[in-house]
Structure formats: structure tokens, C-alpha cells
Amino acid sequence: MTESAARGDFQGSTCPHDCPSTCALEIEVTRDAEGVGRGIGAVRGAAANSYTAGVICAKVSRYAERVHHPDRLLRPLLRTGPKGSGQFREIGWAEALDRTAEAFAERTARYGSETVWPYYYAGTMGLVQRDGIHRLRHVMRYSGQKNTICTALCESGWQAGVGHFGGPDPREMAESDLIVIWGGNPVATQVNVMTHVSRARKQRGARLVVIDPYRTGTAAAADLHLALRPGTDAALACAVMHIAFRDGHADRDYIARRSDAPAGLEAHLAARGPAWASAVTGLSIAEIEAFARLYNTTDRAYIRCGYGFSRSRNGAAALHAVTCLPTVTGKWRHLGGGAFWSNRAIYHWDKTLIEGLDARDPGIRLLDQSRIGAVLTGDRRDLGEGPPVTALLIQNTNPAVVAPASGKVRRGFLREDLFTCVHEQFLTDTAKLADIVLPATMFVEHDDLYQSGGHTHIQLGPKIVEPPGECRSNHEVLQGLASRLGAEHPGFRMTAREIADATLRASGWPGWEEVAAARWVDAAPDFAAAHYERGFGHPDGRFRFAPDWAAIGADHAGMPALPDQMEAIDGADAERPFRLVTAPARQFLNTTFTETPGARRREQRPTALLHPRDAEALGVAEGGAVRLGNAQGEVVVTAKLAEGQQEGVVIVESVWPNGDFAGGMGINLLTSDDAGPPKGGAVFHDTAVWVRPAAAERLAAE
């Protein structure tokens, strides 16, 4: 059959990737002679969506590179060589699912059901295809998963003060006079933020401030960039509040009406002025004073909280301190004012059908996804009194590269007694460690339902093309395993579209057909709710300057009683004088897009950004090889000189596949799997390392 693309044959869809923008898309469909969709062409943003506004990132605009990539997995594979060798042979779906179900059943009979761990995350953000794995987990009583790798520290910090996951409509940034991007790089990670920032700058003359340890693409576009030391954000926030009280810009009436108004707050902050913060952050007193003056005197000041500054042992405390700023100054009261992290709570989903919540046993143990290395190597702090994990089903994630302490993760995967089934689109580093590999669909090849954290829309992702080869969706794989394991639940007998429709209706929203006809549902709350005029999310409706950390997580003993710099980070020392930040690369999204030619061509190679004076002291020139290391291991990368950061800070933008590093292990070899308090969370940007020159030949794979 010949294929053709009818120009203008664009179908609506939604970007499925791990990004708060959740862009509304229009995708050109390539059809065969019978009119069946067989592939895609151009991808563009939906101009009619008020948040996407026709703008999408370059990596998604090139999505045809992924859908039609020659290295896509098309048939199930069975491992034939040693673990990690990447040696497989093709098998049929029946055999692949039979082998997987038999392995799960055999190990359950030997160790109990908790020996099986369904492990997943955000390779797709669709509610049906991503979260359906819980239905199998709950029905079969397999080990649960504590989701900590991305949002746990943000959740803790936001919950501590605000108490509800919402905030001023992100489109209000266009109505702001000052926008503060704190610990994020939306130019690379959620480009639509910049659309609304640009509107504010053009129409209102708004100022843009970026607070980030290095000069990101967003920082380069800012009016003011505060390049503070990693892990010192709370000190800066406290100093700004100190100046607000000192200079008469604290909104005492708002504090009294809308917060817990602890008696000691002002006295506590009196000892945390700009000189103190300068010593902690490395910023000058003048920089701190200038930012405080700008923020404290601007009513329509909108803080967009990123994820980056929370990925530290003191990350929850830091985010809480930042949310205290608009409360001290009363910014929540104003259009275009306040603070925002995520809108996840506005959708009020009933996910009983998707996740099988009616089958959930709260007594089943929860295993921390960020500590998969510790779990797989038998750490009793993680396993408790339960059995070892001897079987894994992995969907939507690539922990061999993405998880911290990746050396430990690899050792765990190489256990001979561990059976691993990976459902994937490409032969990733994790898939290479599997016993069975199943080929997965991409988002245009299955039905799904989406919410957004970064805006307010409910959207659909309908199947618009047929999958290539023998690729199957997550839902279809779960159905196949359920039938073999005897897992009974209504969700296993329904299509993905039927589950999405039923979930929409059970949650109080229009059904699939109604949403499809409208393209999306705008779930935005009214101004009073979004700005917490009717109260914050705590029972008494008051913002918490003095959080109840114990109610948030068990590891609360060292959390600060009031907003403060929490001295818990992996600080630089004589042995490891550099602080490492493993920020996202612009052309990648976690490890997605690391396989596409356009993204790889633009990123070129793993690189360490070094301050020129650090490079001079090390005897390293631009383009030279440097070795980074700590007790967990060593990696070698190319040096690039960068002045937009402080001395003693090194940045490696990632996440590159392990094979792109000499020695075959990537940057997360160096990061710790310590759980950030109070309830866990990965601390990717909280790592002390040494840096040394390396021989140039070390840049090639050894």
C-alpha cells in the first residue's frame, strides 16, 4: 500500500510527556490507500488553546523522528545472553506474556505476592495508560510504590504552607508586573510559561527575575538573574521577608487574617538579613537588596516555582520558605500575584476504575521508587520484614539511567534471581537488563486522558494512527497479564477509551465524546478559590508559617519550625570541593528524545559547565576532558567554560544514556539515593564532587 499525507489532515491530540505544559497538539496524519492512519508528519501547538497558544517545544515538533525511528521495538524479545548483554531473540506475544505471568506466579508462590514490584513512572502522563498498572498491583497484592523521584519534595514544601495543590491561574502571568521563575528553566522544560511571560513583558513592561544556580536559557533572557549556590534558596527567601518587615512592606493585616501568624515570625526573620543570606548564598548584599526591593514593592508579583530547587535534602523546607513570600507581602490578593507550583488538585478525579482502588489493601508495603537500587540489593531499611523483590514489571520509565545511585541500581538488576519484564518503545539501558522486553505504543497509537499540572485543562489523546509492528499499549499488556494471572476487575474488561469515559463521568466531568467535541475542558477555579480568598488548604483556612511537618512525613525531626535555611545538604568540603547540579538538557526530557537524531545533534555530548576560574585552577581548557567523582564512582565529560554560575559549582545537563559516557555509566552514578525529608524525595541536585583533569582519550567509550 502506498502512503500519503493529505495536507491539512491534522488531528487533535495532547502531548503525553513529563512536562507541566501538557500541550494541546495538532498532528498531521499520514494515511494509507484505505485511509487508515499509519504515521505522522508535522506536529504543531493548538492555537485555540488559551495556554498552549500555538507554541510547543522543538523536541515535540520533531515527534515524527520518534514515531518512525528505525530502532523502535516492534516485537517481543527474550534474553538469550548474560544479563545486560543486550542479546535477545524475537518471540511471540503469547509466549512473552506466558513467561512473565509464570515468573510472577512462581515467585509469588515461593515468597508471597509482595515479591513482585510493578514499577512505573512518567514516560506517559496519560491517566489510563500510566496509572493502570496500579489496578494489577492492587488486585494481585503486589508491592506498592512510593512515588518520590520527581515531586515528593515539592509536595511536602507546598503542602506545608499552602495546604492545597493549586494556585493563581498560570495564564495570569500575562497580567503580572513581575514574574519570578524560581528554580526552573521553562525555556527548556515548559516553553509555554515563556509565552505568557512574553505577553506580560510586551504589554505591561513586566520584569523577569530568574533564581537558578547557573545561566540557563531562561536566565539568559531575564532582567535579573540571581545565581545563588545550590541548596541555599531558603536563605534568600528569608532575607527578602526580613527586608519586607524592616522596610514596612509586610502586609500585617493579611498575615493576621490569612495565616497562623506565629508570634515569633518577625523576630525569627530579624536575624536573617541580607548579610546573613549573602554569606549563605554567595550573592552580594546589593543583589539581595535589589531583588527584595523589586519584589516587595510590586503587588502583581507572580512566583512560578520550579522543581529544580526542591531536589535537595533541604528542598521541602526551601519551597515552603518561598511560598511564605507572597503571604508575608499579601501578593495572593492581586491578579497576577501569588505563587504557583501545580494545579493537580483542581480535577477531583475518581480513579477507582483506572487504579483498582476498590481492591487496594493499605497493609501492602510501599517501596520507594527513588531507592530502587537499595531495594534490589536487599536493603532491609526499604524491604522491612517482607520478601526480597524477585520480579519486576516496568512501564514508562528507565531507572537504570534515571534513578539515583545508578551503580547500585545496575548491581540490583544484574541479580540472577531477579526476573524483569520491561515494556518499552526502544531498547533502553533498562530494557537491556531485562529478561523479557515488550514493544510499546506511542501516544498517537492509543487512547488516553490527560490533566495538566501547569495549566487548567482536561484533554484527550485519541488513537489517530495504527501502531507499527506488534506494539501494544500499556492497558493491553495489563489485560494480557491479568487474564493469565486470574486478576479480576472491571477495568481489565474495558477498553482504554471506555475507562477514560467512565472516569470523566465519575469525576463530575463531561464524557469522552463531549470532551472530544469541545477539544478540552477548562477546569480553572474562580479567582477567589485560586487566590485562596476563601482560605488556604488547611482545616482552619490559614497559611502555615509554622508547618506541621509531622503530619506530612515521618522523617520530620530536623525540619525547621519556621521558614529557614535547613543545613542538611551534601556540602562541599576539602575532599569534594564542588557542588554538582544535574539539570535537564534542553533537547531531552528525562531519557526520552535521547534516541532522536535532532535532539542528539543539538546536545552533542555530555558536558560539564565550569566557572572559568575553576577551570584555570584545574588546568582545564574549553573542550578538555574532566573527571568528576565521589565515593560512588567517577564519570568523564567534556569541559565547557561558563561564567553564569559561582565558583565551586559544576553543572552537567542530562539525562544522557549510560553508553554516552566513558565506562558505560551516566551522571546518576554520582547522585545519592538518600531520601529527602520529611517524606522522601530524590536529591539529584544535592551532590558534592571532586573535579580533575582527565586524558582526552577518556572521552571515548572505554
N, C-alpha and C positions, 0 to 999 in steps of 0.2 A: 504493500500500500504506500502510495506517496503521501507526504505530509505537506501541509501548507499553513501559513499563518495569515488569517484574514485581518488586514489592518483595521484596527479599531475594535477587534473582538476581545475586549477587556472584561474580565470577570472580577467582582469584588471579593476581597479576602482580608485577612488580618495577619500581620507579622507575628510569628509564634515564639520569637526568641526572648531570651532572658534580659529584657530591657523594659524600663517603666513606660516607654513611649507607646508600646503596643500599637504600632501604626496601622491605620486603615489603608489598605492597598488596593490597587487596580492592576491586574496581571493579564498580560496578553497570552492567550491560549493558542497553542499550535494543534491543529486537528488533522486527523487522517481523512481518507476519501469518504468515509461514512459519517464524518462529523464528530468523531469521538476525540476528546482531548487527550493528546499523547505527550505534551510537553509545554514549556512556557517560553516566551520571548521577553519583551520588556516588562519591567516592574516599576510602578510609579506610586507615589502617595496620592491618596484620595483628597482632592482639593475641597470637596464638600464637607469633609470632617473638620470641625472647628478647631481641633487640637492638632491633628496631623497637618492640616492646611497645605496639602500637596507636597510636603517635604519628607523625604526619607533619607537614610544614610546610604553612602556609596556601596557598602558591602551588600545590603539587601537589594539595591538597584541592579546588582550583578548576579541575582539569585539563579539565573539560568545556568551559571557556571556550576552551581551545586547540583541542581536537578539533573543536568545532563553530563555530570562528571564521569569520565571513563573508569574511575576507581570505585564507583558506588558498589556496595554489596548488593548482589542480585539473587543469590541462592543461599540456603543454609549451609553452614560449614561445620565439619567435625575435626577436632585437633588430631593430627597424626604424628607430630613430632614432640619434642620436650616442651614443657610449659614455657611460654614466652618466645618460642622459636618462630612463631608466625606460620607454621606448617599446618595446612588444613587440606581437606578434600571436600568436595561438594556432596551433600546428601539431600534427601527429600524432606519436605516439611513434616510428614508423619513420623519419620524416624527421629528427626530433631526434637520434636515435642515429646515423643515417647521416651527418648533417652533423658530428657530434662525432667519429666514427671516421675520417671522411675528413680532418678537420683534423689529427688526431693522426698519421695515416699520411703525409699530405703533408709535415708539418713534420719527422717522423722521417726521411723520405727526403732532406730538404734539409739537416738539421743533425745527424742522429743521434738515437738513442732518448732520450738524456738531456735533450733539449729539452722533453720532456713531463714535467710535475710533478704527480702525483696528490697533492693537499693535503687533509688531513683533521684532525679532532681530536675533541672530546668532546661534540658535540651529542647523541650517544647513547653510552653506555658499554657497550652490548652487544657481546660479543666478536665475533660473526659480522658484524653489520651495521656496526660501527665499523671493525674491522681487516681486513675482506675486501678493502679497497682495495689492500692490500699484495700480494694474490695477482695482481692485474692489473699492479701495478708490477713485481713480480719476473719474471713471465713475459715481459713486454714490455720489460724492461730500462730502464724509465723511471727518472728521478732519484728517489733515496731521500729520506726526510725525517728530520731530526734533531728529535726532539720535545723542545722546550725551553720552551714557552710557559707551562707550569704547574709541572712537578715537577722539572726538571733540577737546580735549585739545592738543593732538599730532598734529592734522591737523593744528590748529592755530599756534602752535610753529614752525612747519616745513614750513608752507606757509609763515610765517613772514620773514624768511631769504632766503630760497631756492626758494620758489615760484612754485615748481613743485614736484609732488609725485613720485619720482623715485630716482635713485642714483646708485653708483657703484654696479655692479652685485654681489650679495651675495656670489657667488662661488669664487669671488676674495679674500675672506678671506684666502683661501688656499695659496695666493700669498703675504700675509701680513707678516711684521716683528713684528708688534704689533697690537693686537686686544683688543679693549676696549668695554666691554659689560657694557653699562651704563643704569642702571635702569631696567634690565631684568634678567630672570633666565632660559635660554634656556635648561638647563638640565631637567627642569620640564615642560617648556611651548612651546619649539620649538627645539626638540632634534637635528634636522639636522644641526643647527648652529654649534653644537659641533663637528659634523663630519668634517666640513671644518676648524674649529679651530684646531682640532687634526692634520689634514694634515699639516697646517702651522707650528705647533709646532714640528712635526716629521721631516719635510722636510727642514724647514728653521730656526728652532730654535726660532720660534716666541714666544714672551711673551704674556701672557693673563692677563689683568687687569679687575677686576670687581668692579663696583661702585654701592653699594647697602647698605641700612641701616642694613642688617643682613647677617649672613653667610649662604647663600643659597647653594644648591648643586653645582651651578656654581662657587660661590665664594670659596667654599672649594677646587675646582680644579684649582684655579687661582695662578699665580705667585705673584700677589699683589691684595689684597682686601682692598678697602677704604670704611670703614663702617661709612659713614657720617650720620649726623642727618637727619631725613626725612624732605623734603622740602627745602634743602639747596644746591641743585645741582648747581644752577646758580652761587653761590658764589665760588664754586670750579672751575667751568669753567672760571669765570672771573680772578681768581688768576693765572690759567695756562696761560691765554692770557697776563696778566700782566708780568709774568716771560718771556714769549716769546719776548715781546718788550724790557724788561730790559736786557735780555741776548743776544740779537741780532738774535733771531730765528724767528722773524716775517718776513714773505715774503712780503716786502713792494711793490715790483713790482707786485705781484699777487693781492694784495689789491687794488692797483691803477688801474689795468686793469679790474678786475673782480667784484669789489664791489662798493657800493655807496661811500666808503672811506670817511666817515664823518670826518670833521676836528677835532672834539673833542674826537674821539675814544681813542687815546692813552692817552690823558690827563685824560679822564674819568677812564680808567683802572689803571692809575698810583696810584689812591687812593684805589685800590682793590687788594692789595698784599697778600702774604701768611699769614701774621699775622692777617690781617682783616678776611681772609677766615677761618683761624683756629678758631677764636672766634665764627664765624657763624656756621661752620660745625661740630665743635668738633674734627676735625682731627688735628694732630700735624703739626707744620710748616715743620718738616722734611719729613713727609709723602707727604705733598703738593709739596714740592720742588722736592722730588724724582720722583713723578709721572710726574710733569711738565718737568723735565729733560728728562725722558724717552720718553714722547710724543713729545716734541718739537724737539728732535734730531733724530727722526725716520721718514723718509719720507713715508715709506709704513705703515702708521698707520691708521687703519680702526675702526671707531666708529660705533658699532651696537647699535642704540638707542632702548631701550625697552619702554614699555608702562607705567611701574610702576611709574617712577619719574614724569610723567606728571599728575598723578591723585591727584592733589593738587591744591589749589586755585591759586598758582603761577606756575602751571605746564606748561602753554604755554610759559611763559617767560623763564622758566628753559630750555625747549627744544630748544628754539631759541638760548639761550646762548651757549648750547652745539654745535649747528650747526655752530656757529661762530668760533669754534676752528680750524677746517680744513681750514677755509677761511683765518684767520689770519696767519696760518702757510703754506698755499699753498698745503695742503695734497691732495686736489682734483686732482692735476695734475698727481698723481702717480698711477700706477697699484697697487691694494691692499691698496689704500689710500682713504681718504674722510670719509663720514658719510652716514648712511643708516637708514631709518625707514620703508618705504613701497613703493612698485612698482605699486601701484594701477592705476597710470595714464598711464602706457605703453600700456594698452589693447584697448583703444579708443572704448569702447562699444557703440553701438546704442541700447539702452534698451527701445526704444519706444514700441515695441511689448510686452516685458516682463512686463513693468510697466504701460502701457497705458498712456505714456507721452503725446500722442496727445489728451487726454481727460483731462489733468490736468488744473485746474483753479488756478493760482497763488494767487488769492484772498482768497482761503480757508485757515483758520487758521492752524498754526503748533503748536502742543503741544509737550512739552519737555518730552521725554521718561524717563529721569532720575528723573523727578519730577512727576511721576505718582501718588505718594501719595498726593501731593498738588493738582493735577488735580482732583483726585477722591474725595477729601474732599472740593472741591469748591473754591480753592484759585483764586481770581479774577486776581491776577498778572499773572496767567497762562491761565485762561479761557478768559480773556479780556471781551468784551461785548457779547460774544457768549453764547450759551446754556451750561448747565451742561452736562458732559458726562454721559449718561444713558444706553449705550450699548457698549460692548467690544467684539471684535473678537481677540483672542490671538493665535498666532502661533510662534513656535521656541524660546520661552523664558519663564522664570519662575520668573516674577517680585516680587512675594510675598517673595522671598528669595534673588534674585539678586539685586533688586533696593535698593538704599539708603533710609534711614529713613523708615525702613520696618514696624515700628509700625504704622506710618501714612498710609502706603500702605495698611496694613491689615484693618484699620478702613474704608478706602475708599471702599475696596472690600466687606465689610460687609453691605454696604448700601442696604436697602431693595428695593429701586427703581432702582438699577443697575442690568441690565441683562448682564451676562458674558458667552460667549462660548469659551471654551479652546480646542484647537486641540493639542493632546499630545501623547507621547509614554508610559508614566507612570502617575500614579495618584500623581502628584507633589503637592507641597504646593499651587500653584496657581490653579491647577485643582480642588483641594478640595474646593476652594472658588467659583467654577463655578456653573452655572445653567444647562448648557449642556456641556458634555465632549465628544469629538470625538476622536476615535483611529487613530493614525498617523503611517505612514510607516517609516521605517529607510532607510538609503541611498542606501542599496543594493536592495531595493524593489521599486525604482522608477528611472526614467531618470533625469539627470541634467547635468549642465555645470558649470565649476569652473575656476576661476582665482586664482592667488596666490599673496598675498602681500609680502611674504617673499622670493620669487624667481621669475622666469620669465616665467613660463609655463601656457598655457591654457590646461585644461584637461577635460575629460568627466567622468561621473559616470553613466554608463548604468544600467538599471534594470537587475539583474542577478538571483534573486530568487523571488518567489511569496510571497506577504505579508501574514502573518498569520491572521486568523480570518476574520474580516471585516475592517481591517486597510485600510485607503485611504491616498493618498498623499495630500500635500498642494494644488497642482494645481487642483486635483479632487474636493476638498472641495470648492475651489473658483468657479469652474464651476457649482457645485450644487447650491451654493448660488446665483450666477449670474442669473441662469435660473429662480429662484424663485423671484428675485428682479427686473427682467427686465433689467439687466445690459447688454448692447450690446457693444461688442468689438471683433474683430477678434481673439484675444488671447484666449477668452473663448471657441472658436470652434475648437481649435487646441490641439494636444497632447503636452505633455511636450517636447518630442523629436523634434517635428516639430517647436516649438518655439525656442528651442536651435539651431536648424539648421538654421532657418531664421535669428536669432540674429548673429550667427557667420558670415553668408554671408553679412548681412547688415553692419557689423563692419569691413569688409575687410579681414576676415579670411577664411580659407577653411571650407566647410560644415561638418556636423556631420560625415558622412561616411569617408571623407578624414582624419579627425582628429582621428577617431576610428582606421583607418588602420595604422596611424603613432604613435598611443598611446597618443601623446601630440604635441603641437606646442610650440616651444621655441620663445617667443616674445621679447627676450633680445635686447635692442637697442645697437648700436655700442659704442665703448669706448668713443668717443668724446661726444656723447649725454649723456651717463650715468655719465660722469665726468664733465658735463656742460662746455666743452671746447667751445661749440658754444653759450654759455650764459645760465644763470640761468632762472628761470621761470617767471621773471618779464618783463614787456614790454621793458625795456632798456637792459635786459640780465644781470643785475648786482645783485649780492647778496646784501641783505639789512641788514647792521648792525643797521640801524635806521628804523625799520619797520613802515609801515602804518597800525597800529593796527585798526584804524577806518574803513579801508576798509575790515577788517576781521570780526569784530563784533561790535555790538552796545555798549557793556559794555567794552569800551576801555579806560575810563578816567584814571584809575590807572596804566595802562601798562607802563613799563619803556621805555624811549626814546632810550636808547642804552642797550646792554646786561648788565643785572644787577640782583642782588638778590632782588626779589619783596617781600616786607614784608606784605604779605596778608594771611598767614597761620593761622590755628587754633592752636596757640602756647600754649605750656604748661604753667600753672600758679599754684598758690598755691592750688587752688581748684582741678585742674586736672593736676597733675604734670607729667603725662606720655603721650607720643605721640604714637598712635596706627597705625600700618600698617596691613591691611587685605590682605596679599599677597596670590597668588594662591597656593593651595595644589598640590603636585606633581601628585597624583593619580586621581585628579578630573580636570574637565575643566568647569569652572563656576559650575553649578549644575549637568552637565552631568557626568556620571560614579559614582555619589554618591549612585546609586542603585545597582551597581555590587559588588558581593561578594569579588572579588580580590582586588578592589580598597579600599573597606571599611576595609578589613582585614589589609591592609598595612598602612592605615591612622590611624586606631584605634579609635580616638576620637578627638573632638575639644580641642586644646591645646594652651596655651599662653606661648610664649618664653620670659623669663625674664632674665635679667643680674643677675648673682649670688649675686652681692652686693645689688641689688634692692630686691631680694628675701630674703636675710638675714635681711635687714632693715624692711621688711614687716613681717618677721617671718613665711615665707612660705618655705616649703621643696619641693624637687623634687617629683612630683606626687600629691602634695596637691591641694586643691581647691582654686581658686581665683575668686573674683568677680570684673568685670570691669564695669564701668558705667560713665555716664554723664547725662545731663539734659534730654536726650531722652530715657534713660532706663538703665537696668542692665542685664548682662549675667554672667553665671558662667561656668568656664572651668578648665581644669587641667593644673597645672603649670609645665613647663619644663625649666630647667636652661640652659642658652646658653650664652657663652662668646663672640660670634662673633657679638656683637652689643654694642652700647653705653648704659650707664646707662640712665634710663628715657625713653627707647624705649621698647615697647611691641609689639610682632608680634603674630597675630592669623591667621594661614594659613586656608583658607576656599575655597569654599563656602559650608558649611555643611547645610543640610536641617534643617528647624526650629525645627523639632521634636528631633534632636540630642542634643538640649540644654535644660537645666532645665528651666521650664517656657514656653517652646514652641516657643521662638523667637530667631533667629540666630544673627550672629555678625553684620549684617547690621541694626539692631536695633540702634546701636550706631553711624553709619555714617550719615553725613549730606546730604540733597538734595540741598544744595547751588549750584548754577551754577557757575562754574569756568569761569573767564573772558578770552578772550573778547567775545566769542560766545557760552558759555555754556560748560558743561562737568562735569561728576561725579567726586567727590573729595574723593574717597574711602580711600586714604592713608593720609588723612589730618584731623586727629581726635585727640583731646585731651581727655583723660580719667583719672579717678582715678582708683587705683587698691588696693583691700583689701583682706585679707584672708577670706575664706568662709568655712562654715562647710562642711565636706566631703560628708555628705548625700545630699548636694545640687547638686552634680554631677549627681545624678539620676534624671530622669524626675519627676517633681513635679506634 
